[in-house]
Amino acid sequence: MKSSTEVLDGLFETIEARKSASADSSYTASLYAKGRQKITQKVGEEGVELALAGALDNREEIVSESADLIYHMFVLWADAGIKPAEVYQKLAEREGLSGLDEKASRSEKG
């Protein structure tokens, strides 16, 4: 069985590879062809669907919608030229910080 990291890294690599695929043969390529607005719309839809599944306490749907959200988030990252390592680094920088302190530091910057 693959580790969690291998699954996520493999998914991202597949998503990146689909940039050059035909939109007729790949859902991922069709999202790229429709542009960033469509990709971000899908991220939003999946986030709302995950939130609704959580509010309804539907464990199976929470798992399924989480997978959908991660997939669409990865499509957005790839479209924006963001590598997972960049996000992992940001998370590592925040590790050990109080969530309230971290949020306050972002408010002070912006």
ABEGO torsion letter per residue (X at the ends): XBBAAAAAAAAAAAAAAAAABBAAABAAAAAAAAEAAAAAAAAAAAAAAAAAAAAAGBAAAAAAAAAAAAAAAAAAAAAAGBBAAAAAAAAAAABGBBAAAAAAAAAAAX
